[in-house]
Structures are given as structure tokens and as C-alpha cells.
């Protein structure tokens, strides 16, 4: 795929997370940035959830959410947009600790029905089905969506959601 090439409008699911600063305000600004830079329209946005940290558990709780956008950008171009938005909002991937604190984490979860793996990008996201902190907000906007042959709500039913709390609007 040519990352500069525009393709037909496609549904992309994106997970948002963070635990440094005013995360909810960062989400609002980041969503606007994603839509502007990816020439995308926001189709759905989940509520925000407070979630236990994953990986490195000795850090503040995270806030997580998911969005669905329609975009003409191909997956690599969209991923580049997500990385640019993260950097704009203070994330430095080169200096951070894996699974450590961060102002903003944007993961491309799924892109239409595309499934592939290459250096730097695997679709759907390779750890999607292990992460209740992604699946809980994703189920709010795409419970019946089938990703890699699995329905979101059915996968979520098999995971523990202990410690995940919906935040007030």
C-alpha cells in the first residue's frame, strides 16, 4: 500500500489511553486532531473508563476510551497520524518505559476487515483480545463488530473487567 494514496472511506477503530495530565481534555483535543489530520469523520465515541494499569502496575490508573472514524487514509498513513497526534500531546515513544505512564496512547485496533502483519503495524491489534481495558469501551460503540472472526461482546464476556469503572460524562 502506498501511504500517500487515498483509498475509499473505511471504518477504523482506535483505542485511546493515558494516565498523565488532564487525560480527558487530552482525549478531546486528540480526537479533533485525528479527524483533522486523517481527514476523517467521527462516527462513534465511547464513554471514558478508569482502568487499572496493565504491564507496569506501579503507576496511576489509566483512562481509556475508543472511537470509530471513517477515513480515506490507508492504515500506515493513519498510524502515522496517530503517532503525530501522540507526539503533539507530549508522548515521546523513544524515551518512555514500555507500558509505563503516558499522556496519550493511540492504538489502531482495526481497519475495516483488513488483517495483516508487517514491521510496525499488525491489524487487528495483536493484543486486542487480551485487554478488557480496550474491549469495555469498544463494546460501547461496536459490541457486535466481528474482528478477526470474533465478536467484540463475546470476547469481552470471557475477560475479567475487575477495576474498570465508567466515568461520568
MILO-235831 format. One record per atom (N, C-alpha, C, O): residue number from 1; residue in one letter; atom name; x, y, z. Coordinates in nm, 2 decimals. Layout:
residues N
  resi  resn  name      px      py      pz
   NUM     A    CA       X       Y       Z
...
//
This chain:
residues 169
  resi  resn  name      px      py      pz
     1     X     N    0.08   -0.12    0.00
     1     X    CA    0.00    0.00    0.00
     1     X     C    0.09    0.12    0.00
     1     X     O    0.19    0.13    0.07
     2     X     N    0.05    0.22   -0.08
     2     X    CA    0.12    0.35   -0.08
     2     X     C    0.06    0.44    0.03
     2     X     O   -0.06    0.47    0.02
     3     X     N    0.14    0.48    0.13
     3     X    CA    0.09    0.55    0.24
     3     X     C    0.04    0.69    0.20
     3     X     O   -0.04    0.75    0.28
     4     X     N    0.07    0.74    0.09
     4     X    CA    0.02    0.88    0.05
     4     X     C   -0.10    0.87   -0.03
     4     X     O   -0.17    0.97   -0.05
     5     X     N   -0.14    0.75   -0.08
     5     X    CA   -0.25    0.73   -0.16
     5     X     C   -0.38    0.73   -0.08
     5     X     O   -0.39    0.68    0.03
     6     X     N   -0.48    0.80   -0.13
     6     X    CA   -0.61    0.80   -0.07
     6     X     C   -0.69    0.68   -0.12
     6     X     O   -0.68    0.64   -0.24
     7     X     N   -0.76    0.61   -0.03
     7     X    CA   -0.85    0.50   -0.07
     7     X     C   -0.99    0.53   -0.03
     7     X     O   -1.02    0.63    0.03
     8     X     N   -1.08    0.44   -0.06
     8     X    CA   -1.22    0.46   -0.03
     8     X     C   -1.24    0.48    0.12
     8     X     O   -1.15    0.44    0.20
     9     X     N   -1.35    0.54    0.16
     9     X    CA   -1.37    0.56    0.30
     9     X     C   -1.38    0.43    0.38
     9     X     O   -1.45    0.34    0.33
    10     X     N   -1.31    0.42    0.49
    10     X    CA   -1.30    0.30    0.56
    10     X     C   -1.32    0.32    0.71
    10     X     O   -1.29    0.43    0.76
    11     X     N   -1.38    0.23    0.78
    11     X    CA   -1.40    0.23    0.92
    11     X     C   -1.28    0.19    0.99
    11     X     O   -1.22    0.09    0.97
    12     X     N   -1.23    0.28    1.08
    12     X    CA   -1.12    0.24    1.17
    12     X     C   -1.15    0.26    1.31
    12     X     O   -1.22    0.35    1.35
    13     X     N   -1.11    0.16    1.39
    13     X    CA   -1.13    0.17    1.54
    13     X     C   -1.00    0.20    1.61
    13     X     O   -0.90    0.14    1.58
    14     X     N   -1.01    0.30    1.70
    14     X    CA   -0.89    0.35    1.76
    14     X     C   -0.91    0.35    1.91
    14     X     O   -1.02    0.40    1.96
    15     X     N   -0.82    0.30    1.99
    15     X    CA   -0.82    0.30    2.13
    15     X     C   -0.74    0.42    2.18
    15     X     O   -0.63    0.45    2.13
    16     X     N   -0.79    0.48    2.29
    16     X    CA   -0.72    0.60    2.35
    16     X     C   -0.69    0.56    2.49
    16     X     O   -0.78    0.50    2.56
    17     X     N   -0.57    0.60    2.54
    17     X    CA   -0.54    0.58    2.68
    17     X     C   -0.44    0.68    2.73
    17     X     O   -0.37    0.74    2.65
    18     X     N   -0.44    0.70    2.86
    18     X    CA   -0.34    0.79    2.92
    18     X     C   -0.36    0.79    3.07
    18     X     O   -0.47    0.76    3.12
    19     X     N   -0.25    0.83    3.14
    19     X    CA   -0.26    0.85    3.28
    19     X     C   -0.17    0.96    3.34
    19     X     O   -0.14    0.97    3.45
    20     X     N   -0.13    1.05    3.25
    20     X    CA   -0.05    1.17    3.29
    20     X     C   -0.13    1.30    3.24
    20     X     O   -0.17    1.31    3.13
    21     X     N   -0.14    1.39    3.33
    21     X    CA   -0.21    1.52    3.30
    21     X     C   -0.36    1.50    3.30
    21     X     O   -0.42    1.41    3.35
    22     X     N   -0.43    1.60    3.23
    22     X    CA   -0.57    1.60    3.22
    22     X     C   -0.61    1.52    3.10
    22     X     O   -0.63    1.57    2.99
    23     X     N   -0.61    1.39    3.12
    23     X    CA   -0.63    1.29    3.01
    23     X     C   -0.76    1.31    2.94
    23     X     O   -0.76    1.30    2.81
    24     X     N   -0.87    1.34    3.00
    24     X    CA   -0.99    1.36    2.93
    24     X     C   -0.99    1.48    2.84
    24     X     O   -1.05    1.47    2.73
    25     X     N   -0.93    1.59    2.88
    25     X    CA   -0.91    1.70    2.79
    25     X     C   -0.82    1.67    2.68
    25     X     O   -0.84    1.71    2.56
    26     X     N   -0.71    1.59    2.71
    26     X    CA   -0.62    1.54    2.60
    26     X     C   -0.70    1.46    2.50
    26     X     O   -0.68    1.48    2.38
    27     X     N   -0.79    1.37    2.54
    27     X    CA   -0.87    1.29    2.45
    27     X     C   -0.95    1.38    2.36
    27     X     O   -0.95    1.36    2.24
    28     X     N   -1.02    1.48    2.41
    28     X    CA   -1.10    1.57    2.33
    28     X     C   -1.02    1.64    2.22
    28     X     O   -1.06    1.64    2.11
    29     X     N   -0.90    1.69    2.26
    29     X    CA   -0.81    1.76    2.16
    29     X     C   -0.76    1.66    2.06
    29     X     O   -0.75    1.69    1.94
    30     X     N   -0.72    1.54    2.11
    30     X    CA   -0.66    1.44    2.02
    30     X     C   -0.76    1.39    1.92
    30     X     O   -0.72    1.37    1.80
    31     X     N   -0.88    1.37    1.96
    31     X    CA   -0.99    1.32    1.87
    31     X     C   -1.01    1.43    1.76
    31     X     O   -1.02    1.39    1.64
    32     X     N   -1.01    1.55    1.79
    32     X    CA   -1.02    1.66    1.69
    32     X     C   -0.90    1.66    1.60
    32     X     O   -0.91    1.67    1.48
    33     X     N   -0.78    1.64    1.66
    33     X    CA   -0.66    1.64    1.57
    33     X     C   -0.66    1.52    1.48
    33     X     O   -0.63    1.53    1.36
    34     X     N   -0.70    1.40    1.53
    34     X    CA   -0.71    1.28    1.44
    34     X     C   -0.80    1.31    1.33
    34     X     O   -0.77    1.28    1.21
    35     X     N   -0.92    1.36    1.35
    35     X    CA   -1.02    1.38    1.25
    35     X     C   -0.96    1.48    1.15
    35     X     O   -0.98    1.46    1.03
    36     X     N   -0.90    1.59    1.19
    36     X    CA   -0.85    1.69    1.10
    36     X     C   -0.73    1.63    1.02
    36     X     O   -0.73    1.64    0.90
    37     X     N   -0.63    1.57    1.08
    37     X    CA   -0.52    1.52    1.01
    37     X     C   -0.54    1.40    0.92
    37     X     O   -0.48    1.38    0.82
    38     X     N   -0.64    1.32    0.96
    38     X    CA   -0.67    1.20    0.88
    38     X     C   -0.78    1.23    0.79
    38     X     O   -0.83    1.14    0.72
    39     X     N   -0.83    1.35    0.78
    39     X    CA   -0.95    1.39    0.70
    39     X     C   -1.06    1.29    0.72
    39     X     O   -1.11    1.23    0.63
    40     X     N   -1.09    1.27    0.85
    40     X    CA   -1.18    1.17    0.89
    40     X     C   -1.30    1.23    0.96
    40     X     O   -1.30    1.34    1.01
    41     X     N   -1.41    1.15    0.96
    41     X    CA   -1.53    1.19    1.04
    41     X     C   -1.55    1.09    1.16
    41     X     O   -1.53    0.97    1.14
    42     X     N   -1.58    1.15    1.27
    42     X    CA   -1.60    1.07    1.39
    42     X     C   -1.74    1.01    1.38
    42     X     O   -1.84    1.08    1.36
    43     X     N   -1.74    0.88    1.39
    43     X    CA   -1.87    0.80    1.38
    43     X     C   -1.92    0.76    1.52
    43     X     O   -2.04    0.76    1.53
    44     X     N   -1.83    0.74    1.61
    44     X    CA   -1.88    0.70    1.74
    44     X     C   -1.76    0.72    1.84
    44     X     O   -1.65    0.72    1.81
    45     X     N   -1.80    0.75    1.97
    45     X    CA   -1.70    0.77    2.08
    45     X     C   -1.76    0.71    2.20
    45     X     O   -1.88    0.73    2.24
    46     X     N   -1.68    0.62    2.26
    46     X    CA   -1.73    0.56    2.39
    46     X     C   -1.72    0.65    2.50
    46     X     O   -1.66    0.76    2.49
    47     X     N   -1.78    0.62    2.61
    47     X    CA   -1.75    0.69    2.74
    47     X     C   -1.61    0.66    2.78
    47     X     O   -1.54    0.57    2.73
    48     X     N   -1.56    0.74    2.87
    48     X    CA   -1.43    0.72    2.93
    48     X     C   -1.44    0.62    3.05
    48     X     O   -1.54    0.62    3.12
    49     X     N   -1.34    0.54    3.07
    49     X    CA   -1.33    0.45    3.18
    49     X     C   -1.20    0.46    3.25
    49     X     O   -1.09    0.48    3.19
    50     X     N   -1.21    0.46    3.39
    50     X    CA   -1.09    0.45    3.47
    50     X     C   -1.05    0.30    3.47
    50     X     O   -1.14    0.22    3.50
    51     X     N   -0.92    0.27    3.45
    51     X    CA   -0.88    0.13    3.44
    51     X     C   -0.75    0.11    3.52
    51     X     O   -0.67    0.20    3.52
    52     X     N   -0.73   -0.01    3.57
    52     X    CA   -0.61   -0.04    3.64
    52     X     C   -0.49   -0.04    3.53
    52     X     O   -0.52   -0.08    3.42
    53     X     N   -0.37    0.00    3.58
    53     X    CA   -0.26   -0.01    3.48
    53     X     C   -0.23   -0.15    3.44
    53     X     O   -0.26   -0.25    3.51
    54     X     N   -0.18   -0.17    3.32
    54     X    CA   -0.16   -0.30    3.26
    54     X     C   -0.01   -0.31    3.23
    54     X     O    0.05   -0.21    3.19
    55     X     N    0.06   -0.42    3.25
    55     X    CA    0.20   -0.43    3.23
    55     X     C    0.27   -0.39    3.35
    55     X     O    0.30   -0.46    3.44
    56     X     N    0.31   -0.26    3.36
    56     X    CA    0.38   -0.20    3.47
    56     X     C    0.26   -0.15    3.57
    56     X     O    0.20   -0.05    3.54
    57     X     N    0.24   -0.22    3.67
    57     X    CA    0.12   -0.19    3.76
    57     X     C    0.15   -0.09    3.87
    57     X     O    0.06   -0.05    3.94
    58     X     N    0.28   -0.05    3.88
    58     X    CA    0.31    0.05    3.98
    58     X     C    0.31    0.19    3.92
    58     X     O    0.41    0.26    3.91
    59     X     N    0.19    0.24    3.89
    59     X    CA    0.17    0.37    3.83
    59     X     C    0.02    0.41    3.85
    59     X     O   -0.06    0.32    3.89
    60     X     N   -0.02    0.53    3.83
    60     X    CA   -0.16    0.57    3.84
    60     X     C   -0.25    0.50    3.74
    60     X     O   -0.20    0.45    3.64
    61     X     N   -0.38    0.49    3.78
    61     X    CA   -0.48    0.43    3.69
    61     X     C   -0.48    0.51    3.56
    61     X     O   -0.45    0.62    3.55
    62     X     N   -0.52    0.44    3.46
    62     X    CA   -0.54    0.49    3.32
    62     X     C   -0.68    0.54    3.30
    62     X     O   -0.77    0.49    3.37
    63     X     N   -0.70    0.62    3.20
    63     X    CA   -0.83    0.65    3.15
    63     X     C   -0.83    0.59    3.01
    63     X     O   -0.73    0.62    2.93
    64     X     N   -0.93    0.52    2.97
    64     X    CA   -0.94    0.46    2.83
    64     X     C   -1.07    0.49    2.77
    64     X     O   -1.17    0.51    2.83
    65     X     N   -1.07    0.49    2.64
    65     X    CA   -1.19    0.51    2.55
    65     X     C   -1.16    0.46    2.42
    65     X     O   -1.04    0.42    2.39
    66     X     N   -1.26    0.45    2.33
    66     X    CA   -1.24    0.41    2.19
    66     X     C   -1.33    0.50    2.10
    66     X     O   -1.43    0.55    2.14
    67     X     N   -1.28    0.51    1.98
    67     X    CA   -1.35    0.59    1.88
    67     X     C   -1.36    0.50    1.75
    67     X     O   -1.28    0.42    1.73
    68     X     N   -1.46    0.54    1.67
    68     X    CA   -1.47    0.48    1.54
    68     X     C   -1.47    0.60    1.44
    68     X     O   -1.54    0.70    1.46
    69     X     N   -1.38    0.60    1.34
    69     X    CA   -1.38    0.71    1.24
    69     X     C   -1.40    0.65    1.10
    69     X     O   -1.37    0.53    1.08
    70     X     N   -1.44    0.73    1.01
    70     X    CA   -1.44    0.70    0.87
    70     X     C   -1.33    0.78    0.81
    70     X     O   -1.32    0.90    0.83
    71     X     N   -1.24    0.72    0.73
    71     X    CA   -1.13    0.79    0.67
    71     X     C   -1.09    0.73    0.54
    71     X     O   -1.12    0.61    0.51
    72     X     N   -1.03    0.81    0.46
    72     X    CA   -0.98    0.76    0.33
    72     X     C   -0.83    0.73    0.34
    72     X     O   -0.77    0.69    0.24
    73     X     N   -0.77    0.75    0.45
    73     X    CA   -0.62    0.72    0.47
    73     X     C   -0.60    0.57    0.48
    73     X     O   -0.69    0.50    0.53
    74     X     N   -0.49    0.52    0.42
    74     X    CA   -0.46    0.38    0.43
    74     X     C   -0.41    0.36    0.57
    74     X     O   -0.38    0.45    0.64
    75     X     N   -0.40    0.23    0.62
    75     X    CA   -0.36    0.20    0.75
    75     X     C   -0.22    0.26    0.80
    75     X     O   -0.21    0.31    0.91
    76     X     N   -0.12    0.26    0.71
    76     X    CA    0.01    0.31    0.75
    76     X     C    0.00    0.46    0.76
    76     X     O    0.06    0.52    0.86
    77     X     N   -0.07    0.53    0.67
    77     X    CA   -0.09    0.67    0.68
    77     X     C   -0.17    0.71    0.81
    77     X     O   -0.13    0.81    0.87
    78     X     N   -0.27    0.63    0.84
    78     X    CA   -0.34    0.66    0.96
    78     X     C   -0.26    0.64    1.09
    78     X     O   -0.26    0.72    1.18
    79     X     N   -0.18    0.53    1.09
    79     X    CA   -0.09    0.51    1.20
    79     X     C    0.01    0.63    1.22
    79     X     O    0.04    0.67    1.33
    80     X     N    0.06    0.68    1.11
    80     X    CA    0.15    0.80    1.11
    80     X     C    0.08    0.92    1.17
    80     X     O    0.14    0.99    1.25
    81     X     N   -0.05    0.94    1.14
    81     X    CA   -0.13    1.04    1.20
    81     X     C   -0.14    1.02    1.35
    81     X     O   -0.12    1.11    1.43
    82     X     N   -0.17    0.90    1.39
    82     X    CA   -0.18    0.87    1.53
    82     X     C   -0.05    0.90    1.61
    82     X     O   -0.06    0.95    1.72
    83     X     N    0.06    0.86    1.55
    83     X    CA    0.19    0.89    1.62
    83     X     C    0.22    1.04    1.62
    83     X     O    0.27    1.09    1.72
    84     X     N    0.18    1.11    1.52
    84     X    CA    0.20    1.26    1.52
    84     X     C    0.11    1.32    1.63
    84     X     O    0.15    1.42    1.70
    85     X     N   -0.01    1.27    1.64
    85     X    CA   -0.10    1.33    1.75
    85     X     C   -0.05    1.30    1.89
    85     X     O   -0.05    1.38    1.98
    86     X     N    0.00    1.17    1.91
    86     X    CA    0.06    1.14    2.04
    86     X     C    0.17    1.24    2.07
    86     X     O    0.18    1.29    2.18
    87     X     N    0.26    1.26    1.97
    87     X    CA    0.38    1.35    2.00
    87     X     C    0.33    1.49    2.03
    87     X     O    0.39    1.55    2.11
    88     X     N    0.23    1.54    1.96
    88     X    CA    0.18    1.67    1.98
    88     X     C    0.13    1.69    2.13
    88     X     O    0.14    1.79    2.19
    89     X     N    0.08    1.58    2.18
    89     X    CA    0.02    1.58    2.32
    89     X     C    0.12    1.52    2.42
    89     X     O    0.08    1.48    2.53
    90     X     N    0.25    1.53    2.39
    90     X    CA    0.35    1.50    2.49
    90     X     C    0.41    1.36    2.49
    90     X     O    0.50    1.33    2.58
    91     X     N    0.37    1.27    2.41
    91     X    CA    0.43    1.14    2.41
    91     X     C    0.56    1.13    2.34
    91     X     O    0.57    1.18    2.23
    92     X     N    0.66    1.07    2.40
    92     X    CA    0.79    1.05    2.34
    92     X     C    0.82    0.90    2.34
    92     X     O    0.87    0.85    2.44
    93     X     N    0.78    0.83    2.23
    93     X    CA    0.79    0.69    2.23
    93     X     C    0.94    0.64    2.25
    93     X     O    0.96    0.53    2.30
    94     X     N    1.03    0.72    2.20
    94     X    CA    1.18    0.68    2.22
    94     X     C    1.23    0.68    2.36
    94     X     O    1.32    0.61    2.39
    95     X     N    1.16    0.76    2.45
    95     X    CA    1.21    0.78    2.58
    95     X     C    1.13    0.71    2.69
    95     X     O    1.17    0.71    2.81
    96     X     N    1.01    0.66    2.65
    96     X    CA    0.92    0.61    2.75
    96     X     C    0.95    0.47    2.79
    96     X     O    1.03    0.39    2.72
    97     X     N    0.90    0.43    2.91
    97     X    CA    0.91    0.29    2.95
    97     X     C    0.79    0.21    2.90
    97     X     O    0.68    0.26    2.89
    98     X     N    0.82    0.09    2.85
    98     X    CA    0.71    0.01    2.79
    98     X     C    0.60   -0.01    2.90
    98     X     O    0.63   -0.05    3.01
    99     X     N    0.48    0.01    2.86
    99     X    CA    0.36    0.00    2.94
    99     X     C    0.37    0.10    3.06
    99     X     O    0.30    0.08    3.16
   100     X     N    0.45    0.20    3.05
   100     X    CA    0.46    0.30    3.16
   100     X     C    0.37    0.41    3.15
   100     X     O    0.28    0.41    3.06
   101     X     N    0.38    0.51    3.24
   101     X    CA    0.29    0.63    3.23
   101     X     C    0.31    0.70    3.10
   101     X     O    0.41    0.71    3.04
   102     X     N    0.20    0.76    3.06
   102     X    CA    0.20    0.84    2.93
   102     X     C    0.08    0.94    2.92
   102     X     O   -0.02    0.91    2.98
   103     X     N    0.10    1.04    2.85
   103     X    CA    0.00    1.14    2.84
   103     X     C   -0.11    1.09    2.74
   103     X     O   -0.23    1.12    2.76
   104     X     N   -0.07    1.02    2.64
   104     X    CA   -0.16    0.97    2.54
   104     X     C   -0.11    0.85    2.47
   104     X     O    0.01    0.85    2.42
   105     X     N   -0.19    0.75    2.46
   105     X    CA   -0.16    0.63    2.38
   105     X     C   -0.27    0.61    2.28
   105     X     O   -0.39    0.60    2.32
   106     X     N   -0.24    0.60    2.15
   106     X    CA   -0.34    0.58    2.05
   106     X     C   -0.30    0.45    1.98
   106     X     O   -0.19    0.44    1.92
   107     X     N   -0.39    0.36    1.98
   107     X    CA   -0.37    0.23    1.91
   107     X     C   -0.47    0.21    1.80
   107     X     O   -0.59    0.22    1.82
   108     X     N   -0.42    0.18    1.68
   108     X    CA   -0.51    0.14    1.57
   108     X     C   -0.55   -0.01    1.60
   108     X     O   -0.47   -0.10    1.59
   109     X     N   -0.68   -0.02    1.63
   109     X    CA   -0.73   -0.15    1.68
   109     X     C   -0.77   -0.24    1.56
   109     X     O   -0.74   -0.36    1.54
   110     X     N   -0.85   -0.18    1.47
   110     X    CA   -0.90   -0.25    1.35
   110     X     C   -0.92   -0.15    1.24
   110     X     O   -0.95   -0.03    1.26
   111     X     N   -0.91   -0.20    1.12
   111     X    CA   -0.92   -0.12    1.00
   111     X     C   -1.00   -0.20    0.90
   111     X     O   -0.95   -0.29    0.83
   112     X     N   -1.13   -0.17    0.89
   112     X    CA   -1.23   -0.24    0.82
   112     X     C   -1.21   -0.39    0.85
   112     X     O   -1.20   -0.43    0.97
   113     X     N   -1.20   -0.48    0.75
   113     X    CA   -1.18   -0.62    0.77
   113     X     C   -1.04   -0.66    0.74
   113     X     O   -1.01   -0.78    0.73
   114     X     N   -0.95   -0.57    0.73
   114     X    CA   -0.81   -0.59    0.69
   114     X     C   -0.74   -0.67    0.80
   114     X     O   -0.75   -0.64    0.92
   115     X     N   -0.66   -0.77    0.76
   115     X    CA   -0.58   -0.85    0.85
   115     X     C   -0.45   -0.87    0.79
   115     X     O   -0.43   -0.93    0.68
   116     X     N   -0.34   -0.81    0.85
   116     X    CA   -0.21   -0.83    0.81
   116     X     C   -0.11   -0.80    0.91
   116     X     O   -0.14   -0.74    1.01
   117     X     N    0.01   -0.84    0.89
   117     X    CA    0.12   -0.82    0.99
   117     X     C    0.25   -0.78    0.91
   117     X     O    0.29   -0.85    0.81
   118     X     N    0.31   -0.67    0.95
   118     X    CA    0.43   -0.62    0.89
   118     X     C    0.51   -0.55    1.00
   118     X     O    0.45   -0.51    1.10
   119     X     N    0.63   -0.52    0.98
   119     X    CA    0.71   -0.45    1.08
   119     X     C    0.64   -0.31    1.11
   119     X     O    0.61   -0.23    1.02
   120     X     N    0.61   -0.29    1.24
   120     X    CA    0.55   -0.17    1.28
   120     X     C    0.40   -0.16    1.28
   120     X     O    0.34   -0.06    1.33
   121     X     N    0.33   -0.25    1.22
   121     X    CA    0.18   -0.25    1.21
   121     X     C    0.13   -0.39    1.19
   121     X     O    0.16   -0.46    1.09
   122     X     N    0.04   -0.43    1.28
   122     X    CA   -0.03   -0.55    1.27
   122     X     C   -0.18   -0.52    1.29
   122     X     O   -0.22   -0.45    1.39
   123     X     N   -0.26   -0.57    1.20
   123     X    CA   -0.41   -0.55    1.21
   123     X     C   -0.48   -0.68    1.20
   123     X     O   -0.44   -0.77    1.12
   124     X     N   -0.58   -0.70    1.29
   124     X    CA   -0.61   -0.62    1.40
   124     X     C   -0.50   -0.61    1.50
   124     X     O   -0.41   -0.69    1.50
   125     X     N   -0.51   -0.52    1.60
   125     X    CA   -0.41   -0.51    1.70
   125     X     C   -0.38   -0.64    1.77
   125     X     O   -0.48   -0.71    1.81
   126     X     N   -0.26   -0.68    1.78
   126     X    CA   -0.23   -0.82    1.82
   126     X     C   -0.27   -0.85    1.96
   126     X     O   -0.28   -0.97    2.00
   127     X     N   -0.28   -0.76    2.05
   127     X    CA   -0.32   -0.79    2.19
   127     X     C   -0.47   -0.74    2.22
   127     X     O   -0.50   -0.74    2.34
   128     X     N   -0.54   -0.71    2.12
   128     X    CA   -0.68   -0.66    2.14
   128     X     C   -0.76   -0.76    2.23
   128     X     O   -0.83   -0.71    2.32
   129     X     N   -0.76   -0.89    2.20
   129     X    CA   -0.85   -0.98    2.27
   129     X     C   -0.80   -1.02    2.41
   129     X     O   -0.87   -1.09    2.48
   130     X     N   -0.69   -0.96    2.45
   130     X    CA   -0.64   -0.98    2.59
   130     X     C   -0.67   -0.86    2.68
   130     X     O   -0.65   -0.87    2.80
   131     X     N   -0.72   -0.75    2.63
   131     X    CA   -0.72   -0.63    2.70
   131     X     C   -0.87   -0.58    2.73
   131     X     O   -0.93   -0.52    2.64
   132     X     N   -0.92   -0.61    2.85
   132     X    CA   -1.05   -0.57    2.88
   132     X     C   -1.06   -0.41    2.88
   132     X     O   -1.16   -0.36    2.86
   133     X     N   -0.95   -0.35    2.91
   133     X    CA   -0.95   -0.20    2.92
   133     X     C   -0.97   -0.14    2.78
   133     X     O   -1.01   -0.02    2.77
   134     X     N   -0.95   -0.22    2.67
   134     X    CA   -0.99   -0.17    2.54
   134     X     C   -1.12   -0.23    2.50
   134     X     O   -1.20   -0.15    2.44
   135     X     N   -1.15   -0.35    2.53
   135     X    CA   -1.28   -0.41    2.49
   135     X     C   -1.40   -0.35    2.56
   135     X     O   -1.51   -0.35    2.50
   136     X     N   -1.39   -0.31    2.68
   136     X    CA   -1.50   -0.25    2.75
   136     X     C   -1.55   -0.12    2.68
   136     X     O   -1.67   -0.12    2.64
   137     X     N   -1.46   -0.02    2.65
   137     X    CA   -1.51    0.09    2.58
   137     X     C   -1.55    0.06    2.43
   137     X     O   -1.64    0.11    2.37
   138     X     N   -1.47   -0.04    2.37
   138     X    CA   -1.50   -0.08    2.24
   138     X     C   -1.64   -0.14    2.23
   138     X     O   -1.71   -0.11    2.13
   139     X     N   -1.68   -0.22    2.33
   139     X    CA   -1.81   -0.28    2.33
   139     X     C   -1.93   -0.17    2.33
   139     X     O   -2.04   -0.20    2.29
   140     X     N   -1.90   -0.05    2.39
   140     X    CA   -2.00    0.05    2.39
   140     X     C   -2.03    0.10    2.25
   140     X     O   -2.14    0.15    2.23
   141     X     N   -1.93    0.10    2.16
   141     X    CA   -1.96    0.15    2.02
   141     X     C   -1.96    0.04    1.92
   141     X     O   -2.01    0.07    1.80
   142     X     N   -1.91   -0.08    1.95
   142     X    CA   -1.91   -0.18    1.84
   142     X     C   -1.92   -0.32    1.90
   142     X     O   -1.84   -0.41    1.87
   143     X     N   -2.02   -0.34    1.99
   143     X    CA   -2.04   -0.47    2.06
   143     X     C   -2.05   -0.58    1.96
   143     X     O   -2.01   -0.69    1.99
   144     X     N   -2.12   -0.56    1.85
   144     X    CA   -2.15   -0.67    1.75
   144     X     C   -2.05   -0.68    1.64
   144     X     O   -2.06   -0.76    1.55
   145     X     N   -1.95   -0.59    1.64
   145     X    CA   -1.85   -0.59    1.54
   145     X     C   -1.77   -0.72    1.54
   145     X     O   -1.72   -0.76    1.65
   146     X     N   -1.74   -0.78    1.43
   146     X    CA   -1.66   -0.90    1.42
   146     X     C   -1.52   -0.86    1.38
   146     X     O   -1.51   -0.80    1.27
   147     X     N   -1.42   -0.89    1.46
   147     X    CA   -1.29   -0.86    1.43
   147     X     C   -1.21   -0.99    1.43
   147     X     O   -1.21   -1.06    1.53
   148     X     N   -1.14   -1.02    1.32
   148     X    CA   -1.07   -1.15    1.31
   148     X     C   -1.15   -1.27    1.35
   148     X     O   -1.11   -1.36    1.41
   149     X     N   -1.28   -1.27    1.30
   149     X    CA   -1.37   -1.38    1.33
   149     X     C   -1.43   -1.39    1.47
   149     X     O   -1.50   -1.48    1.50
   150     X     N   -1.40   -1.28    1.55
   150     X    CA   -1.45   -1.29    1.69
   150     X     C   -1.54   -1.16    1.71
   150     X     O   -1.50   -1.05    1.68
   151     X     N   -1.66   -1.18    1.77
   151     X    CA   -1.75   -1.07    1.81
   151     X     C   -1.70   -1.01    1.94
   151     X     O   -1.67   -1.07    2.03
   152     X     N   -1.69   -0.87    1.93
   152     X    CA   -1.63   -0.80    2.05
   152     X     C   -1.70   -0.83    2.18
   152     X     O   -1.63   -0.86    2.28
   153     X     N   -1.83   -0.83    2.18
   153     X    CA   -1.90   -0.86    2.31
   153     X     C   -1.88   -1.00    2.36
   153     X     O   -1.88   -1.03    2.48
   154     X     N   -1.86   -1.10    2.27
   154     X    CA   -1.84   -1.23    2.31
   154     X     C   -1.70   -1.25    2.37
   154     X     O   -1.68   -1.32    2.47
   155     X     N   -1.60   -1.19    2.31
   155     X    CA   -1.46   -1.19    2.36
   155     X     C   -1.46   -1.13    2.50
   155     X     O   -1.40   -1.18    2.60
   156     X     N   -1.53   -1.01    2.51
   156     X    CA   -1.53   -0.94    2.64
   156     X     C   -1.59   -1.02    2.75
   156     X     O   -1.55   -1.02    2.87
   157     X     N   -1.69   -1.10    2.72
   157     X    CA   -1.76   -1.18    2.82
   157     X     C   -1.67   -1.28    2.88
   157     X     O   -1.70   -1.33    2.99
   158     X     N   -1.56   -1.32    2.82
   158     X    CA   -1.46   -1.41    2.87
   158     X     C   -1.35   -1.35    2.95
   158     X     O   -1.26   -1.42    3.00
   159     X     N   -1.35   -1.22    2.96
   159     X    CA   -1.24   -1.15    3.03
   159     X     C   -1.29   -1.09    3.16
   159     X     O   -1.41   -1.05    3.18
   160     X     N   -1.20   -1.07    3.26
   160     X    CA   -1.23   -1.00    3.38
   160     X     C   -1.23   -0.85    3.36
   160     X     O   -1.14   -0.80    3.29
   161     X     N   -1.33   -0.79    3.41
   161     X    CA   -1.34   -0.64    3.40
   161     X     C   -1.32   -0.58    3.54
   161     X     O   -1.36   -0.46    3.56
   162     X     N   -1.27   -0.65    3.63
   162     X    CA   -1.24   -0.60    3.77
   162     X     C   -1.16   -0.47    3.76
   162     X     O   -1.06   -0.46    3.69
   163     X     N   -1.21   -0.37    3.83
   163     X    CA   -1.14   -0.25    3.84
   163     X     C   -1.17   -0.15    3.73
   163     X     O   -1.11   -0.04    3.74
   164     X     N   -1.25   -0.18    3.63
   164     X    CA   -1.28   -0.09    3.53
   164     X     C   -1.41   -0.02    3.56
   164     X     O   -1.51   -0.09    3.58
   165     X     N   -1.40    0.11    3.57
   165     X    CA   -1.51    0.19    3.61
   165     X     C   -1.55    0.30    3.51
   165     X     O   -1.46    0.38    3.47
   166     X     N   -1.67    0.30    3.47
   166     X    CA   -1.72    0.41    3.37
   166     X     C   -1.72    0.54    3.45
   166     X     O   -1.77    0.55    3.56
   167     X     N   -1.66    0.64    3.38
   167     X    CA   -1.65    0.77    3.44
   167     X     C   -1.78    0.85    3.40
   167     X     O   -1.83    0.83    3.29
   168     X     N   -1.82    0.94    3.49
   168     X    CA   -1.94    1.03    3.45
   168     X     C   -1.90    1.12    3.33
   168     X     O   -1.78    1.15    3.31
   169     X     N   -2.00    1.15    3.25
   169     X    CA   -1.98    1.23    3.13
   169     X     C   -1.93    1.37    3.17
   169     X     O   -1.90    1.46    3.09
//
